[in-house]
Amino acid sequence: MEKNKVQIFIFTQTLLKGGAEKQAVLLANTLNRGYRVNLIVYYGSKLDKTLKDKIDDNILLTTLKGSPLIKFIYLWKLFRNNKNAILFNYLLLPNFIGGLLSKLTGLRYSVGGVRSAVLSKNKIQIERFIHNRLNVYTIFNNKLGIESCVKNGFNRDKCIYIPNALHPIPEAIDRINKDDKTIKILSVGRFEQVKNYPFALSIIKELLKQNIEITYIIIGWGKEEETIRKLISKYGINNSVQVVINPSNLNDYYKGADLFLQTSKFEGLSNTIMEAMSFSIPVIATNVGDNKELIKNDYSGYFISDYNSELFINKINYLIENPEKRIAFGLNAYNRLNANFSLSKFD
């Protein structure tokens, strides 16, 4: 079958600024080189303009409207009329709807997607049913997630590991001649409990007690924003911490950062760590998900187990006090990303 005759459906829950959504757009643009691509968004009103603008012009963007029944009927007709298509689903709801409809319509292939290394008990039961009974394969972006799911009854033969990719990767940044002597520590991610910002703020509080000249910048959005702001006020660190909500110039913050801090309780393959590496920033993060696949200890940063705040503080201090090492780590991070997680690896 000729490539340009094959229809590809990419089905995602929203098109907001999340890791899954970014990878869905990247997959759409990559497959658009040789296939007809339709990017389907279940919650059609949940669109981030910046992410939407990154979609190639000739990709069909379908934003579903109406009740769940209306959406289901629309997709049933769409898939029934394109039985030779290949469907890629992102996250639980699209996994279930896409997998079920593939069975009902005789769709050629339905491929699921699991993005986290840790699933709740309820989610893992549903995803296991979808994986084993509905979808042909499931793509995992992290190795730890595969091992965890296989232990919980997932058919290993249907698990495929494809790591996230980053595109475009900017030019490496050399911060040797940096004018501003204040060290800028950056965290980027949704304001959710799993990101564990209280732990990050406790680290910053202790660093500031040592009279270290730092600014901590937290970028994101979400329901934990009020909790974050209250802790900043409680710790009395308002003058040294900035909370930035979903900025349009995110790259400028990466360019200005000296260190990237991530204290998540669990991850898959972290897009924000990859973004930090692409801007030549050393990363200090918890040892969760596939962070150890991204970070090489004592080379491009540090991954730290067991929420050891003292070790976090020591490693941050070391990189602050040794600018040559900090800069070298950042360039090592860039080269590691370019070698292992560029678009050529995604193809």
SETI-771251 format. One line per field, with one value per residue: residue number from 1; residue in one letter; x, y, z of N, C-alpha, C in turn. Coordinates in pm, whole numbers, plus 50000, padded with zeros to 5 digits. Example, Ala and Ser with C-alpha at 12.3 -4.5 7.8 and 13.67 -1.06 7.14 Angstrom:
<rs>
nr: [1,2]
rest: [A,S]
n.c1: [51319,51285]
n.c2: [49431,49775]
n.c3: [50780,50708]
ca.c1: [51230,51367]
ca.c2: [49550,49894]
ca.c3: [50780,50714]
c.c1: [51320,51290]
c.c2: [49670,50003]
c.c3: [50780,50787]
</rs>
This chain:
<rs>
nr: [1,2,3,4,5,6,7,8,9,10,11,12,13,14,15,16,17,18,19,20,21,22,23,24,25,26,27,28,29,30,31,32,33,34,35,36,37,38,39,40,41,42,43,44,45,46,47,48,49,50,51,52,53,54,55,56,57,58,59,60,61,62,63,64,65,66,67,68,69,70,71,72,73,74,75,76,77,78,79,80,81,82,83,84,85,86,87,88,89,90,91,92,93,94,95,96,97,98,99,100,101,102,103,104,105,106,107,108,109,110,111,112,113,114,115,116,117,118,119,120,121,122,123,124,125,126,127,128,129,130,131,132,133,134,135,136,137,138,139,140,141,142,143,144,145,146,147,148,149,150,151,152,153,154,155,156,157,158,159,160,161,162,163,164,165,166,167,168,169,170,171,172,173,174,175,176,177,178,179,180,181,182,183,184,185,186,187,188,189,190,191,192,193,194,195,196,197,198,199,200,201,202,203,204,205,206,207,208,209,210,211,212,213,214,215,216,217,218,219,220,221,222,223,224,225,226,227,228,229,230,231,232,233,234,235,236,237,238,239,240,241,242,243,244,245,246,247,248,249,250,251,252,253,254,255,256,257,258,259,260,261,262,263,264,265,266,267,268,269,270,271,272,273,274,275,276,277,278,279,280,281,282,283,284,285,286,287,288,289,290,291,292,293,294,295,296,297,298,299,300,301,302,303,304,305,306,307,308,309,310,311,312,313,314,315,316,317,318,319,320,321,322,323,324,325,326,327,328,329,330,331,332,333,334,335,336,337,338,339,340,341,342,343,344,345,346,347]
rest: [M,E,K,N,K,V,Q,I,F,I,F,T,Q,T,L,L,K,G,G,A,E,K,Q,A,V,L,L,A,N,T,L,N,R,G,Y,R,V,N,L,I,V,Y,Y,G,S,K,L,D,K,T,L,K,D,K,I,D,D,N,I,L,L,T,T,L,K,G,S,P,L,I,K,F,I,Y,L,W,K,L,F,R,N,N,K,N,A,I,L,F,N,Y,L,L,L,P,N,F,I,G,G,L,L,S,K,L,T,G,L,R,Y,S,V,G,G,V,R,S,A,V,L,S,K,N,K,I,Q,I,E,R,F,I,H,N,R,L,N,V,Y,T,I,F,N,N,K,L,G,I,E,S,C,V,K,N,G,F,N,R,D,K,C,I,Y,I,P,N,A,L,H,P,I,P,E,A,I,D,R,I,N,K,D,D,K,T,I,K,I,L,S,V,G,R,F,E,Q,V,K,N,Y,P,F,A,L,S,I,I,K,E,L,L,K,Q,N,I,E,I,T,Y,I,I,I,G,W,G,K,E,E,E,T,I,R,K,L,I,S,K,Y,G,I,N,N,S,V,Q,V,V,I,N,P,S,N,L,N,D,Y,Y,K,G,A,D,L,F,L,Q,T,S,K,F,E,G,L,S,N,T,I,M,E,A,M,S,F,S,I,P,V,I,A,T,N,V,G,D,N,K,E,L,I,K,N,D,Y,S,G,Y,F,I,S,D,Y,N,S,E,L,F,I,N,K,I,N,Y,L,I,E,N,P,E,K,R,I,A,F,G,L,N,A,Y,N,R,L,N,A,N,F,S,L,S,K,F,D]
n.c1: [50085,50060,50234,50117,49853,49770,49584,49636,49534,49556,49487,49399,49341,49326,49450,49632,49913,50074,50293,50217,50051,50227,50397,50215,50159,50415,50448,50242,50333,50570,50487,50341,50500,50484,50231,49869,49739,49532,49464,49302,49108,48967,48837,48735,48745,48958,49228,49558,49690,49956,50063,49886,49951,50186,50126,50156,50053,49900,49791,49500,49299,49085,48843,48651,48308,48011,47799,47920,47806,47744,48004,48110,47955,48027,48303,48282,48160,48360,48586,48480,48454,48713,48871,49122,49297,49547,49551,49663,49660,49647,49686,49449,49156,49129,49267,49084,48840,48932,49040,48812,48639,48789,48755,48481,48446,48623,48869,49198,49449,49483,49661,49773,49868,50081,50200,50313,50523,50410,50099,49774,49585,49324,49345,49541,49415,49216,49372,49516,49318,49246,49489,49547,49317,49195,49361,49617,49888,50074,50229,50498,50661,50864,51097,51071,50799,50703,50808,50682,50411,50405,50456,50213,50042,50026,50052,50366,50460,50313,50398,50565,50858,50912,51094,51035,51082,51263,51207,51233,51585,51764,52060,52359,52421,52662,52757,52972,53050,52855,52672,52503,52533,52371,52240,52018,51762,51554,51225,50989,50659,50333,50118,50074,50013,50179,50411,50542,50614,50627,50845,51056,51051,51119,51385,51492,51444,51626,51867,51868,51902,52171,52268,52307,52317,52050,51784,51474,51269,50948,50759,50448,50114,49802,49606,49739,49847,49777,49854,50131,50196,50120,50304,50544,50508,50481,50737,50879,51015,50955,51087,51279,51171,50994,50676,50551,50297,50220,50379,50426,50678,50850,51095,51281,51314,51434,51673,51790,51842,52041,52047,51843,51571,51398,51151,50975,50731,50671,50743,50727,50895,51055,50947,51006,51257,51404,51372,51510,51770,51812,51864,52112,52136,52231,52083,51911,51745,51478,51507,51314,51076,51203,51418,51686,51765,51783,51950,52292,52472,52688,52790,52613,52444,52248,52072,51866,51790,51519,51426,51618,51689,51917,52118,52032,52064,52343,52442,52339,52465,52732,52740,52677,52897,53102,53143,53265,53238,52960,52886,53009,52866,52616,52662,52729,52484,52333,52462,52417,52139,52106,52230,52078,51800,51695,51502,51560,51581,51323,51188]
n.c2: [49880,50220,50490,50750,50691,50594,50647,50823,50841,51042,51047,51242,51359,51632,51948,52089,52233,51990,51705,51474,51585,51753,51562,51428,51618,51642,51381,51381,51581,51459,51215,51326,51368,51155,51047,51070,51273,51299,51481,51431,51578,51513,51666,51929,52206,52254,52384,52484,52776,52825,52566,52462,52619,52504,52286,52129,52282,52132,51924,51770,51901,51787,51885,51770,51812,51856,51608,51312,51089,51190,51246,50988,50859,51011,50946,50671,50655,50783,50612,50374,50433,50446,50205,50099,50256,50372,50404,50610,50640,50861,50853,50764,50791,50833,50595,50396,50461,50470,50210,50049,50134,50055,49783,49766,49879,49757,49866,49900,49911,49981,50164,50193,50431,50479,50693,50731,50618,50518,50396,50440,50206,50161,50271,50108,49864,49917,50004,49771,49593,49728,49721,49442,49338,49513,49702,49677,49717,49877,50181,50281,50550,50521,50304,50201,50209,50005,49772,49784,49762,49513,49345,49368,49223,49293,49210,49139,49114,49290,49536,49833,50022,50355,50631,50974,51250,51547,51845,52149,52110,52354,52562,52488,52639,52847,52948,53089,53361,53492,53768,53836,53764,53639,53327,53143,52927,52691,52557,52370,52281,52129,52253,52042,51790,51571,51675,51781,52036,52156,52022,52107,52382,52379,52307,52529,52724,52646,52679,52956,53038,53017,53242,53248,53379,53354,53304,53160,53019,52928,52773,52726,52592,52532,52344,52349,52594,52792,52667,52657,52932,53009,52864,52984,53237,53167,53067,53297,53379,53536,53739,53607,53416,53342,53302,53196,53206,53001,53119,53299,53321,53104,52986,53189,53190,52941,52992,53177,53040,52874,52635,52339,52224,51943,51784,51571,51321,51103,51024,50988,50976,51259,51552,51817,51805,51721,51947,52136,52027,52069,52334,52350,52315,52202,51933,51863,51617,51411,51056,50916,50750,50754,50920,50863,50769,50993,51172,51172,51078,51299,51402,51521,51623,51543,51263,51190,50980,50891,51135,51299,51569,51698,51601,51701,51976,51987,51910,52110,52332,52264,52288,52554,52677,52598,52712,52644,52366,52351,52473,52297,52062,52141,52163,51900,51781,51884,51766,51497,51481,51550,51336,51115,51167,51307,51408,51221,50983,50945,50889]
n.c3: [50000,49911,50066,50065,50048,50286,50576,50873,51203,51487,51814,52077,52412,52495,52369,52518,52703,52765,52824,52677,52484,52345,52232,52072,51876,51765,51665,51475,51294,51210,51087,50889,50675,50496,50499,50520,50761,51045,51318,51612,51862,52166,52373,52240,52285,52444,52377,52326,52203,52122,52096,51909,51688,51609,51457,51145,50837,50648,50790,50906,51152,51388,51604,51853,51932,52139,52306,52486,52353,52097,52009,52010,51814,51591,51568,51530,51275,51128,51157,51060,50793,50718,50726,50677,50809,51047,51391,51650,51992,52271,52608,52874,52825,52535,52469,52553,52416,52148,52121,52167,51960,51743,51743,51701,51450,51280,51231,51099,51256,51600,51824,52149,52408,52678,52922,53170,53438,53661,53750,53888,54094,53994,53735,53620,53599,53410,53191,53145,53053,52817,52679,52657,52537,52349,52199,51943,51991,52258,52308,52502,52663,52835,52996,53252,53294,53125,53249,53499,53421,53293,53509,53623,53467,53194,52851,52743,52482,52336,52406,52329,52321,52277,52302,52408,52184,52093,51920,51740,51819,51979,51919,52102,52421,52556,52863,52965,52961,53109,53231,53449,53783,53961,54044,53859,53919,53776,53745,53565,53495,53531,53788,54007,54260,54224,54119,54331,54445,54705,54828,54664,54721,54990,54974,54839,55033,55235,55100,55065,55325,55354,55251,54977,54652,54478,54240,54223,53986,53906,53668,53517,53544,53712,53958,54203,54244,54437,54676,54637,54629,54889,55043,54967,55073,55344,55400,55375,55143,54929,54784,54644,54485,54193,54050,53756,53523,53268,53039,52727,52630,52698,52624,52666,52939,52980,52844,53012,53245,53499,53639,53644,53823,53934,54119,54116,54214,54057,53715,53354,53076,53099,52951,53019,53140,52919,52758,52914,52897,52626,52621,52727,53008,53324,53511,53810,53974,54106,54139,53952,53734,53406,53451,53502,53258,53111,53254,53323,53590,53767,53536,53349,53526,53817,53943,54216,54484,54709,54813,54936,55093,55189,55023,54776,54826,54869,54615,54449,54565,54508,54227,54200,54321,54158,53872,53625,53613,53621,53380,53202,53259,53164,52887,52836,52891,52681,52458,52512,52492,52221,52097,52169,52179,51965,51675,51479,51617,51683,51449]
ca.c1: [50000,50141,50230,50026,49716,49741,49532,49681,49459,49623,49373,49444,49233,49323,49569,49691,50059,50125,50392,50152,50001,50342,50445,50114,50182,50541,50421,50161,50419,50667,50417,50285,50593,50452,50097,49761,49728,49420,49484,49169,49110,48838,48780,48773,48765,49080,49337,49658,49718,50097,50079,49807,50025,50298,50078,50177,49933,49817,49735,49361,49275,48944,48812,48519,48212,47887,47795,48000,47739,47764,48144,48128,47894,48111,48424,48241,48142,48490,48672,48416,48479,48858,48910,49264,49375,49620,49511,49751,49586,49728,49630,49348,49026,49146,49302,48964,48746,48995,49049,48677,48588,48863,48691,48346,48446,48718,48983,49318,49533,49468,49781,49755,49983,50093,50306,50364,50585,50328,49955,49693,49529,49209,49390,49618,49319,49151,49472,49551,49211,49258,49612,49541,49196,49144,49462,49715,50010,50077,50359,50543,50774,50965,51125,51020,50656,50682,50835,50576,50285,50418,50439,50071,49961,50025,50120,50491,50479,50239,50456,50669,50925,50957,51113,51001,51185,51252,51234,51375,51683,51837,52206,52410,52445,52781,52729,53098,53055,52730,52688,52428,52596,52268,52213,51874,51720,51427,51140,50877,50567,50200,50109,50001,50079,50282,50535,50606,50677,50664,50980,51148,51055,51194,51527,51528,51446,51752,51976,51866,51956,52316,52300,52345,52245,51977,51643,51405,51158,50858,50673,50346,49977,49729,49527,49823,49909,49754,49940,50268,50210,50112,50430,50644,50484,50510,50882,50938,51112,50888,51179,51373,51097,50897,50579,50514,50188,50204,50426,50441,50822,50913,51235,51366,51345,51534,51801,51848,51857,52170,52021,51705,51536,51272,51135,50852,50714,50691,50745,50753,51018,51019,50966,51068,51401,51460,51378,51622,51894,51828,51917,52243,52121,52244,51956,51912,51609,51453,51530,51184,51054,51324,51512,51825,51795,51812,52059,52408,52522,52820,52833,52520,52359,52236,51943,51882,51686,51468,51395,51725,51702,52056,52195,51991,52128,52487,52470,52313,52576,52853,52735,52681,53033,53195,53080,53320,53173,52819,52877,53044,52752,52511,52697,52717,52341,52292,52516,52349,52005,52118,52272,51985,51657,51662,51393,51605,51551,51178,51137]
ca.c2: [50000,50341,50571,50862,50642,50549,50749,50814,50917,51061,51079,51291,51407,51778,52002,52182,52225,51876,51625,51387,51668,51796,51448,51400,51713,51605,51261,51422,51650,51364,51123,51405,51366,51054,50993,51166,51274,51368,51493,51440,51623,51474,51788,52019,52345,52265,52402,52587,52837,52806,52429,52449,52684,52419,52179,52156,52337,52036,51824,51798,51906,51764,51915,51713,51893,51789,51511,51191,51005,51252,51225,50845,50830,51073,50866,50541,50675,50818,50493,50275,50472,50446,50083,50071,50358,50338,50497,50624,50699,50917,50854,50663,50803,50795,50453,50315,50488,50428,50065,49992,50162,49976,49652,49779,49924,49681,49951,49819,49906,50080,50157,50272,50505,50498,50793,50741,50498,50473,50410,50404,50070,50160,50296,49996,49760,49957,50003,49631,49541,49792,49671,49298,49296,49605,49759,49585,49742,49997,50249,50341,50640,50497,50162,50163,50187,49872,49670,49792,49712,49369,49282,49375,49143,49338,49123,49205,49112,49401,49661,49892,50137,50463,50748,51106,51321,51692,51909,52147,52128,52478,52558,52481,52768,52854,53055,53132,53506,53540,53894,53833,53670,53567,53194,53122,52787,52687,52438,52385,52168,52160,52268,51927,51731,51477,51749,51794,52167,52185,51973,52197,52509,52357,52309,52669,52794,52614,52742,53100,53059,53022,53370,53227,53471,53275,53328,53037,53050,52816,52803,52625,52631,52419,52359,52364,52727,52860,52600,52701,53072,53014,52816,53088,53341,53109,53057,53430,53382,53602,53821,53523,53315,53392,53207,53247,53124,52968,53233,53277,53326,53004,52964,53292,53147,52836,53054,53251,52956,52811,52499,52296,52143,51870,51704,51493,51192,51007,51076,50890,51034,51398,51651,51941,51779,51723,52087,52198,51977,52129,52468,52336,52336,52081,51898,51792,51566,51287,50935,50858,50727,50731,51031,50816,50752,51127,51236,51090,51131,51360,51430,51621,51660,51440,51212,51165,50892,50897,51271,51336,51714,51736,51571,51802,52103,51973,51907,52244,52416,52229,52344,52700,52718,52556,52751,52571,52235,52374,52498,52172,51971,52187,52124,51753,51752,51915,51664,51370,51490,51551,51204,51007,51200,51397,51360,51103,50868,50934,50843]
ca.c3: [50000,49900,50186,50059,50052,50421,50668,51012,51303,51615,51900,52206,52497,52481,52303,52611,52705,52840,52753,52579,52375,52264,52155,51970,51767,51700,51586,51359,51197,51156,50995,50780,50560,50396,50518,50544,50907,51108,51462,51671,52002,52224,52431,52131,52326,52525,52281,52352,52073,52087,52050,51785,51579,51569,51371,51003,50775,50576,50881,50941,51296,51419,51744,51876,52007,52173,52415,52461,52253,51965,51974,51983,51684,51487,51551,51473,51130,51070,51152,50974,50654,50695,50796,50656,50880,51169,51497,51766,52102,52379,52742,52908,52757,52395,52462,52565,52306,52024,52118,52153,51826,51644,51741,51647,51310,51200,51197,51073,51375,51705,51909,52270,52458,52823,52933,53306,53493,53774,53730,54004,54088,53904,53598,53566,53563,53284,53085,53117,52967,52685,52618,52627,52464,52248,52109,51886,52067,52340,52308,52628,52642,52938,53020,53383,53278,53068,53350,53599,53366,53269,53639,53656,53377,53055,52757,52707,52337,52276,52458,52244,52383,52189,52390,52356,52108,52102,51791,51703,51925,51948,51929,52239,52486,52641,52960,53027,52974,53167,53303,53574,53874,54035,53990,53835,53923,53705,53742,53472,53502,53582,53934,54059,54376,54182,54090,54462,54461,54844,54853,54595,54794,55115,54935,54811,55162,55303,55024,55091,55460,55343,55185,54838,54565,54380,54210,54185,53896,53885,53554,53492,53575,53767,54080,54322,54244,54565,54774,54611,54670,55035,55099,54942,55174,55476,55416,55368,55033,54816,54705,54569,54409,54096,53995,53622,53472,53126,52959,52582,52600,52784,52584,52726,53076,52968,52804,53124,53364,53526,53687,53635,53940,53925,54241,54096,54280,53949,53579,53250,53022,53124,52845,53068,53155,52783,52715,52986,52837,52494,52642,52791,53152,53407,53575,53937,53978,54177,54060,53924,53592,53327,53468,53492,53117,53059,53328,53359,53718,53772,53398,53297,53638,53921,53988,54359,54535,54846,54858,55028,55075,55214,54903,54677,54862,54846,54471,54397,54613,54435,54091,54212,54359,54053,53746,53510,53614,53588,53236,53134,53276,53074,52749,52831,52883,52543,52367,52542,52432,52075,52052,52204,52180,51855,51590,51405,51700,51689,51319]
c.c1: [50088,50124,50123,49880,49674,49696,49582,49589,49543,49519,49423,49329,49214,49440,49623,49842,50108,50223,50330,50106,50115,50392,50345,50132,50309,50522,50341,50248,50519,50601,50359,50375,50549,50313,49995,49727,49608,49443,49349,49181,48972,48767,48820,48796,48894,49202,49430,49703,49862,50121,50004,49883,50144,50256,50098,50045,49842,49772,49592,49346,49125,48922,48668,48435,48091,47902,47887,47938,47759,47908,48169,48073,47978,48236,48394,48225,48277,48577,48612,48444,48627,48920,49058,49355,49448,49590,49612,49674,49681,49645,49500,49219,49037,49185,49176,48870,48804,49001,48914,48623,48662,48802,48554,48344,48538,48836,49111,49405,49491,49582,49761,49882,49978,50216,50369,50426,50502,50182,49883,49633,49414,49252,49461,49527,49253,49250,49512,49446,49223,49377,49598,49428,49158,49250,49561,49847,49984,50219,50383,50660,50883,50976,51067,50871,50624,50700,50727,50446,50291,50401,50293,49983,49950,50102,50247,50509,50409,50291,50569,50727,50968,50972,51061,51116,51162,51290,51164,51464,51765,51988,52248,52441,52566,52766,52857,53100,52925,52755,52624,52486,52496,52239,52061,51845,51577,51357,51023,50788,50433,50202,50017,50081,50196,50415,50609,50681,50706,50805,51084,51162,51130,51344,51574,51536,51579,51871,51984,51915,52107,52364,52356,52257,52177,51837,51584,51280,51077,50761,50573,50208,49908,49671,49609,49888,49895,49842,50085,50290,50205,50241,50541,50632,50519,50659,50952,51040,51054,50984,51272,51305,50995,50807,50526,50411,50191,50252,50438,50589,50899,51061,51329,51405,51447,51672,51869,51879,51997,52156,51873,51678,51401,51262,51011,50852,50718,50680,50741,50891,50992,51050,51038,51217,51468,51473,51492,51755,51919,51880,52045,52239,52143,52118,51984,51768,51599,51471,51397,51169,51183,51422,51657,51863,51835,51939,52170,52473,52666,52879,52744,52425,52357,52092,51961,51762,51639,51445,51492,51754,51845,52142,52160,52066,52278,52521,52446,52426,52704,52853,52731,52825,53138,53136,53135,53255,53026,52799,52908,52930,52640,52537,52692,52571,52290,52338,52449,52209,52012,52152,52164,51837,51621,51552,51432,51579,51401,51121,51120]
c.c2: [50125,50427,50678,50821,50603,50666,50720,50900,50923,51121,51117,51354,51557,51819,52116,52156,52113,51796,51538,51467,51715,51683,51408,51491,51678,51480,51295,51488,51556,51271,51196,51409,51266,50996,51106,51159,51357,51365,51523,51476,51597,51594,51905,52163,52364,52266,52512,52644,52815,52666,52406,52507,52603,52305,52218,52192,52233,51917,51864,51792,51894,51785,51871,51803,51808,51689,51393,51100,51059,51230,51080,50808,50888,50988,50729,50552,50702,50694,50385,50304,50475,50323,50048,50168,50297,50446,50492,50701,50747,50926,50775,50674,50773,50648,50366,50335,50440,50277,49999,50014,50084,49837,49658,49811,49842,49762,49867,49800,50015,50060,50249,50345,50522,50584,50799,50609,50439,50501,50371,50265,50063,50178,50175,49881,49791,49949,49859,49568,49598,49733,49527,49262,49385,49651,49653,49595,49859,50053,50311,50433,50620,50348,50114,50132,50050,49765,49668,49732,49562,49292,49277,49313,49191,49237,49193,49213,49227,49537,49707,50014,50235,50587,50875,51160,51470,51751,52045,52161,52252,52458,52553,52621,52758,52974,53107,53282,53565,53664,53891,53725,53595,53433,53176,52972,52780,52553,52467,52262,52210,52166,52159,51866,51641,51546,51788,51926,52203,52137,52064,52328,52495,52358,52453,52749,52770,52676,52891,53132,53071,53149,53351,53314,53392,53334,53197,53073,52922,52853,52690,52681,52509,52446,52378,52502,52797,52800,52647,52843,53086,52968,52919,53198,53291,53104,53192,53445,53449,53678,53738,53417,53383,53278,53266,53152,53118,53080,53197,53271,53228,52985,53066,53254,53033,52896,53123,53168,52898,52666,52467,52198,52075,51775,51616,51364,51078,51081,50958,50921,51183,51490,51775,51923,51781,51866,52159,52155,52042,52272,52466,52366,52204,52059,51825,51748,51442,51168,50862,50839,50693,50848,50986,50781,50885,51185,51134,51152,51180,51383,51538,51671,51549,51394,51156,51085,50935,51038,51318,51485,51760,51712,51668,51932,52098,51979,52043,52338,52391,52293,52496,52747,52682,52585,52676,52432,52248,52394,52371,52071,52009,52147,51973,51711,51774,51805,51529,51368,51477,51412,51099,51038,51305,51333,51236,50976,50840,50871,50692]
c.c3: [50000,50025,50180,50054,50194,50508,50809,51098,51430,51709,52038,52283,52486,52392,52389,52620,52796,52757,52646,52458,52284,52176,52047,51850,51691,51614,51460,51253,51132,51053,50875,50657,50453,50406,50529,50693,50952,51259,51526,51819,52062,52288,52340,52169,52404,52434,52329,52218,52028,52032,51919,51666,51531,51477,51224,50935,50711,50659,50914,51093,51320,51568,51770,51965,52042,52286,52384,52356,52112,51918,51935,51845,51570,51460,51491,51322,51062,51053,51060,50827,50620,50762,50779,50730,51000,51271,51611,51875,52211,52507,52752,52828,52608,52377,52461,52446,52174,52012,52096,52011,51718,51631,51674,51498,51221,51154,51193,51197,51473,51804,52028,52309,52608,52847,53072,53349,53606,53742,53860,53985,53990,53758,53539,53527,53429,53169,53048,53026,52826,52609,52571,52533,52346,52147,52061,51961,52162,52337,52446,52598,52746,52969,53152,53376,53221,53174,53457,53547,53339,53400,53681,53547,53234,52969,52707,52555,52268,52325,52366,52315,52274,52276,52325,52272,52124,51967,51787,51827,51892,51953,52076,52292,52577,52733,53027,53054,53027,53253,53442,53666,53962,53968,53979,53827,53869,53726,53648,53482,53556,53734,53989,54174,54337,54153,54217,54479,54607,54879,54788,54672,54927,55088,54912,54941,55233,55231,55055,55233,55459,55273,55045,54749,54453,54358,54163,54106,53873,53774,53534,53514,53636,53904,54207,54330,54379,54675,54760,54661,54823,55100,55081,55047,55314,55503,55411,55258,54908,54726,54617,54483,54318,54051,53865,53562,53320,53033,52810,52543,52687,52751,52644,52869,53075,52935,52921,53247,53375,53570,53669,53748,53917,54045,54234,54177,54179,53815,53483,53197,53013,53007,52895,53094,53017,52731,52784,52926,52701,52503,52726,52940,53225,53488,53706,53963,54065,54082,54042,53774,53521,53338,53456,53349,53054,53122,53353,53481,53708,53633,53336,53406,53741,53932,54128,54410,54673,54900,54965,55010,55096,55091,54790,54703,54834,54698,54407,54438,54534,54296,54093,54236,54254,53915,53624,53498,53573,53438,53157,53143,53179,52930,52732,52819,52741,52448,52388,52481,52281,52021,52069,52189,52074,51770,51511,51484,51704,51563,51317]
</rs>
